Amino acid sequence: MSDKPWGGRFKESTSLAVEAYTESISFDSALYAQDIAGSKAHARMLGRQGVISAEEADRLIEGLDQVKREIEEGSFPWKQELEDVHMNIETRLTQIVGEVGKKLHTGRSRNDQVCLDFRLFVSDQLREWIRLTRDLVRMFMRRAEENRAVLLPGCTHMQPAQPVSLAQHLLAYAWMLKRDAERMADCERRVRVSPLGAAALAGTTYALNPAMVAEELGMYGTFDNSMDAVADRDFALEALFCGSVCMGHLSRFCEEIIWWANPLFGYITLSDKHSTGSSIMPQKKNPDVAEIMRGKTGRAYGNLVNLMTIMKGIPLTYNRDLQEDKIPFIDTDKTVRHSLSLMADMLEGITFHPERMRKALAAGFLNATELADYLVTKGLPFREAHHVSGRAVAMAEDKGVGLEDLTLEELRSLSTLIDEDVYTALDYDTAVARRNVPGGTGPESVARQLEKMRRWLEEDGK
Ligand code: ARG
């Protein structure tokens, strides 16, 4: 006879290899707090509904509290042969409270139980992601504020394009991360919905009150269809997508950190805390944190595809494949949390080198658009102005100087529309300062962005 909680109809016990292959305790023990909170809410509801007595409910709740203490103190006897977090906790509960422990599972199946636990877990972690994302937004804002007057080459095709303020560049990431936080918050509203009461797949005959459980657990609502409730994991997919997009944003900044820190660019120095050396080349200071973060982004994407693939072939309702859902989420959760907080640290520790950025502006002819626009204001059609400016670039390149270093005579040899006032137009600070259109790189636009972002942090920030 099998000694499993489900062993009634079994004559032989499970082979050890099968036990090891099918267990989930090695990863779902991470959900113990949610499992216990869910069981306490279920017990209280059973008591209030008269399915069990009020005293029985109290005994179960006290016992569950003791189980929680044992887990947190490290004395809980986790057992692989008890398969998963649910059966480990219920078995220990019954040892503590006696026979009444066997009543906890009334009107419940592990199918709705595991889904409840997982929904609570994903929701709790999403809240943490949101908090960390907002902290990182604050750090991008701080570094932007400090560097409002610093200019660097803005690139397209990774080629120097137009001058922008460093504040504008950093705030671009703050806006991406703001959307990430909003996406996570929106997702969390669909995640934190209770499936408890769906039981195995068809609902139960007991007079349960799913809304009472949902309310006690601070959830936004309950399931509408018992089969949907136990079978879908779209809530986890959404969360994995949110994590993937956020990691993608971090990864793009990592890429920039990596080349900005290259001495050939020299735009930044990373703090010693966030770089490592080479075992053979003494001069090296490597941006390993940024590289590993860029690499871990692949894991986050992989985890999303992992669960998408698990889900695609599963007929209704619960199938054991679903047990595999927690592994990718737990991995992405760790990756997202650690990456967000490390990115904030790393950004705080960056020393910017404005003079190196300034040098790169002149070398890249980043005021060529300004020259074309200047000629347009003098009455030349844009296409022709573009051409004249291009010839000026070729001339400056030949002479190994910037556009602003060409003499008025040289410039006038290309177009007599050019006057002394061209040098104001060619000034990089002027070029940036003139771009105060909404969302532009000009200082007033940057100030407005900071203000709007601050308001969001205050209003949305409970
Ligand atoms: N460990 C299982 C999981 O994570 C719990 C649900 C088991 N349900 C069942 N019918 N065997 O999905």
Residues whose N, C-alpha, C, O or C-beta is under 5 A from the ligand:
A	BS01	LIG	S24 D84 R110 N111 V114 L322 Q323
